């Protein structure tokens, strides 16, 4: 299966602005049998390339590597021999779906920052239109992590009758002020780059330095103190690892540490594959999301959903915390939604939902196959035989 694109025609965004055509890049895996469709919602800089293909050497939509290839695929937790899996790149991104770097058919130039503001709700509406074109009505499940988990929650409030089961992983009903602040600094790094040119940089040098700094801030947010200590400590990167040039003359006196080398490497890779304007648009969509917007409360937003909801959170994640996930679970209980909140012991930080498939996969597999009735899974290290329920979290975890 390769990445496909579909033209949804004229599209009006939540902001009220309209573009003449919205093309959506998507991938499908497995065979559709009428009631086995699973929509997977990608995270901030993900693409539609969620699962591996036989031709793993080919690059797809700027990403050579399937971002959830250990969770989605034949015989995996989201088993593509059983389910018809759909993953669509979100509007505003740069992996095949129309966004700021796309050509504006009315001018012949890239949209740049003339592209309309994008919200998570726009992602959901575009996915619904894509599924309609694919002949998919009600979803067996919708699953996603990080801002993709916000996308999942938006499905439950926007199209509650269209979802049987939902898995919201490492996510929240809204970002907290600390994360909003860090996202703001990341965006300012881009917009203060001399090459940004108010977002119209496509015919000249791109704001790579600003995008690199923004991504470095993001990576710090995705890791935990424990994982950073384990991976890097305060170690020097070694004499064989040398900056191309120190940021200032005095810096040459001090060691170039492993954590700096890691951040520089990640930034270098990222600027080669992602668009600076898309980073602005995608982070603003995440920052804007508030489950209760337009409703009296989070519970009111979820009240029309009559399916089952599994929320997964990770103890080392300070970007989307266990407490924030429990807030979603509390709202679901208040709305009489069938809900389970499964807390995973992990010190990997927010990245855990991507790098620990052995902990993410089992609860998602049980959700898809048996719903919340399949309550028993192993959520500890493979060396530990302890088995726990993913029933609602014990309230003592949240006592003051």
JOZIVEN-V224776 format. One record per residue. PHI is phi in radians with two decimals (999 if undefined). PSI is psi in whole degrees, 0 to 359 (999 if undefined). D_CENTER is the distance of its C-alpha to the mean C-alpha in Angstrom with 2 decimals. Layout:
BEGIN
phi: [PHI,PHI]
psi: [PSI,PSI]
d_center: [D_CENTER,D_CENTER]
END
This chain:
BEGIN
phi: [999,-1.97,-1.19,-1.92,-2.25,-2.25,-1.65,-1.52,1.34,-1.06,-2.34,-1.76,-1.43,-0.99,-1.17,1.74,-1.34,-2.24,-2.05,-1.18,-2.68,-2.05,-1.68,-2.06,-1.52,-2.61,-2.31,-2.20,-2.40,1.50,-1.96,-1.48,-1.96,1.88,-2.43,-2.12,-1.40,-2.17,-1.63,-1.90,-1.80,-1.44,-1.48,-0.90,-1.99,-1.43,-2.31,-1.34,-1.47,-1.59,-2.18,-1.27,-2.11,-0.98,-1.54,-1.31,-1.45,-1.52,-1.56,-2.23,0.84,1.49,-2.22,-1.41,-1.96,-1.15,-1.34,-2.32,-1.15,-1.59,-1.97,-1.98,2.67,-1.05,1.32,-1.53,-1.00,-1.71,-1.41,-1.35,-1.51,-1.93,-2.05,-1.62,-1.70,-2.14,-2.35,-2.06,-1.24,-1.36,-0.95,1.75,-1.39,-2.26,-1.93,1.91,-1.50,-0.99,-2.73,-1.03,-1.46,-1.34,-1.31,-1.38,-1.10,-1.45,-2.11,1.42,-1.91,-1.03,-1.03,1.03,-1.43,-1.39,-1.14,-1.09,-1.00,-2.05,-2.13,-1.04,-1.05,-1.16,-1.07,-1.09,-1.14,-1.15,-1.13,-1.09,-1.16,-1.07,-1.07,-1.03,-1.13,-1.46,1.42,-1.73,-1.64,-1.40,-1.49,-1.10,-2.79,-2.21,-2.37,-2.97,-2.13,1.09,-1.15,-1.12,-1.23,-1.10,-1.00,-1.06,-1.08,-1.15,-1.03,-1.21,-1.58,-1.58,-2.31,-1.08,-1.41,-1.70,-2.26,-1.53,-2.42,-2.42,-2.18,-1.84,-1.97,0.86,-2.48,-2.75,-1.29,-3.02,-1.35,-1.50,-1.05,-1.11,-1.22,-1.04,-1.15,-1.15,-1.11,-1.08,-1.08,-1.08,-1.17,-1.13,-1.07,-1.29,-1.26,-1.63,-1.15,-1.00,-1.60,-1.19,0.95,0.99,1.53,-1.94,-2.00,-1.26,-1.80,-2.61,-1.12,-1.60,-1.36,-1.21,-1.11,-1.13,-1.13,-1.07,-1.13,-1.06,-1.18,-1.10,-1.05,-1.05,-1.12,-1.09,-1.17,-1.44,-1.79,-1.74,-1.02,-1.14,-1.21,-1.20,-1.12,-1.19,-1.33,-2.17,0.97,-1.91,-1.17,-1.28,-1.27,1.72,-1.13,-1.31,-1.85,-2.22,-1.07,-1.05,-2.75,-1.08,-1.12,-2.70,-1.10,-1.21,-1.11,-1.11,-1.27,-1.72,-1.19,-1.56,-1.46,-1.04,-1.17,-1.16,-1.06,-1.08,-1.13,-1.13,-1.13,-1.11,-1.13,-1.08,-1.15,-1.21,-1.16,-1.41,-2.14,-2.27,-1.72,-1.08,-1.09,-1.08,-1.11,-1.08,-1.17,-1.22,-1.19,-1.17,-1.08,-1.13,-1.09,-1.26,-1.10,-2.54,-0.95,-1.50,-1.03,1.49,-2.21,-1.30,-2.91,-1.06,-1.09,-1.10,-1.13,-1.67,-1.08,-1.45,-1.40,-1.95,-1.61,-2.01,-2.19,-1.93,-1.91,-1.97,-2.37,-2.24,-1.11,-1.60,-1.58,-1.73,-1.37,-2.16,-1.41,-1.03,-1.11,-1.15,-1.13,-1.18,-1.07,-1.10,-1.09,-1.06,-1.10,-1.12,-1.09,-1.08,-1.55,1.09,-1.50,-1.18,-2.39,-2.34,-1.96,-1.86,-1.70,-1.77,-1.26,-2.80,-1.99,-1.51,1.34,-1.15,-1.11,-0.98,-1.19,-1.72,-1.77,-2.14,-1.08,-1.19,-1.76,-1.46,-1.08,-0.99,-1.14,-1.20,-1.07,-1.13,-1.04,-1.20,-1.48,-2.27,1.22,-1.32,-1.27,-1.50,-1.58,-1.80,-2.47,-1.67,-2.12,-1.91,-1.03,-1.08,-1.38,-1.94,-1.53,-1.11,-2.03,-2.22,-1.52,-1.76,-1.18,-0.89,-1.08,-1.12,-1.13,-1.12,-1.15,-2.10,-1.30,-1.75]
psi: [135,168,129,160,141,139,114,0,203,138,126,126,165,329,344,345,153,144,151,335,136,114,135,126,134,161,147,149,139,184,137,126,5,330,21,22,132,120,128,127,125,164,192,308,24,177,188,351,80,331,154,154,167,322,74,350,349,146,141,122,40,354,119,341,131,129,340,40,342,358,325,128,178,124,2,182,312,91,114,358,347,326,150,103,131,132,126,137,138,143,137,342,187,23,47,331,148,132,195,329,355,158,130,113,342,341,338,359,161,146,317,219,7,351,141,153,142,138,166,325,325,323,313,315,321,321,319,318,321,313,322,317,329,357,19,121,264,135,136,321,154,131,142,159,153,231,338,331,325,320,318,311,325,324,320,330,332,320,61,331,353,2,128,316,150,141,110,113,129,57,186,168,341,158,150,167,327,315,324,319,316,322,323,314,320,316,323,329,323,310,344,357,131,338,1,321,44,29,0,70,8,343,17,196,140,157,63,323,317,317,321,315,321,316,324,319,316,317,322,324,330,343,157,165,318,316,324,322,318,318,323,322,218,20,144,147,350,160,332,346,110,137,148,320,136,151,335,164,324,335,334,339,332,157,145,106,161,324,324,316,319,313,321,320,314,320,318,318,320,318,341,345,351,156,135,317,320,324,320,313,316,319,325,323,317,314,325,333,132,113,325,357,125,359,169,334,173,320,319,323,329,356,331,350,124,11,205,141,126,125,128,133,166,133,331,6,111,357,308,99,165,320,321,321,322,330,318,315,318,318,319,318,318,328,5,32,140,114,142,136,115,118,125,127,119,145,21,356,203,332,350,324,343,325,355,65,335,342,332,321,310,312,326,320,316,320,313,322,323,359,200,357,333,79,346,117,165,124,20,177,155,339,352,125,1,137,135,159,149,40,169,141,143,136,341,339,340,16,153,999]
d_center: [21.96,20.93,18.51,20.26,20.34,21.72,23.32,22.78,25.51,25.75,22.73,23.07,20.22,20.08,21.87,24.72,24.61,24.93,24.52,26.95,24.54,20.85,20.05,16.94,16.05,15.34,16.27,18.06,19.31,22.30,24.87,24.65,27.34,26.87,25.13,22.65,19.65,16.16,13.23,9.90,6.88,4.38,1.22,4.38,6.90,6.45,9.30,11.23,12.68,11.27,14.75,17.76,20.84,24.44,24.46,22.03,23.77,22.74,20.05,17.74,16.34,16.36,14.74,17.38,15.34,13.37,10.01,10.71,14.40,15.76,14.36,14.91,18.36,22.08,23.02,19.54,18.05,16.77,20.04,20.38,24.13,23.85,20.96,20.23,16.55,15.01,11.79,11.93,10.70,10.17,13.33,13.53,11.76,14.28,13.77,16.41,15.59,17.86,16.92,18.94,20.08,21.37,25.07,26.36,28.97,31.20,31.62,30.80,28.76,25.02,23.76,22.58,22.24,24.35,21.27,20.78,18.41,15.13,13.63,11.03,14.30,14.92,11.87,13.28,16.76,16.20,14.79,17.86,20.13,18.90,19.51,22.86,23.77,22.97,25.18,22.65,23.57,22.47,19.46,20.22,16.70,13.22,10.53,6.80,5.08,4.39,4.37,4.05,6.90,8.44,8.59,10.36,12.63,13.46,14.67,16.91,18.55,18.77,19.77,20.86,23.45,21.19,19.30,21.17,18.62,15.13,12.90,10.58,9.31,9.15,8.91,11.79,13.93,13.74,13.41,16.67,19.03,18.56,14.90,15.98,18.79,16.96,14.70,18.09,19.69,17.08,17.68,21.39,21.38,20.51,22.86,25.64,25.64,29.02,27.57,25.06,27.88,26.21,23.50,26.17,26.25,25.87,29.59,29.88,28.32,24.63,23.38,22.23,23.41,21.49,18.20,19.02,19.68,16.50,14.47,16.90,16.30,12.56,13.57,16.07,13.63,11.64,15.04,17.67,21.34,22.41,20.21,21.25,24.82,24.79,23.30,25.26,27.70,29.93,30.98,32.11,30.50,34.09,36.66,35.26,32.03,33.08,31.40,32.48,33.84,33.59,32.11,35.62,38.95,38.95,35.64,37.49,39.41,36.42,34.41,31.27,29.13,26.70,23.86,24.75,24.97,21.51,19.99,22.20,21.28,17.50,18.26,20.70,18.39,15.66,18.25,19.44,16.34,14.62,16.30,17.06,17.25,13.84,12.53,14.73,13.67,9.89,10.50,13.29,11.46,9.31,12.70,14.59,13.03,15.71,16.17,19.91,20.31,23.24,24.12,26.37,23.84,20.65,23.06,24.48,21.14,20.71,24.41,24.60,22.25,24.61,22.43,20.96,17.89,16.66,14.70,13.83,13.93,15.07,18.23,17.42,14.21,15.45,12.27,11.62,15.05,16.98,19.05,16.35,15.35,19.08,19.41,17.31,19.49,22.60,21.89,21.52,24.77,26.46,25.58,26.97,23.80,23.88,21.38,20.86,19.01,18.72,18.62,18.13,20.35,18.58,19.16,16.26,14.34,10.61,10.42,12.29,9.82,9.76,13.40,15.20,15.04,18.53,17.44,14.38,16.20,19.41,18.35,16.13,19.14,21.49,19.61,19.77,23.34,25.01,22.91,23.46,26.96,25.77,25.41,26.41,24.15,24.31,21.76,23.78,24.44,26.24,29.38,29.44,30.72,29.90,28.31,26.69,25.84,22.50,24.61,23.84,23.76,27.20,27.88,29.41,26.02,25.80,29.48,30.71]
END
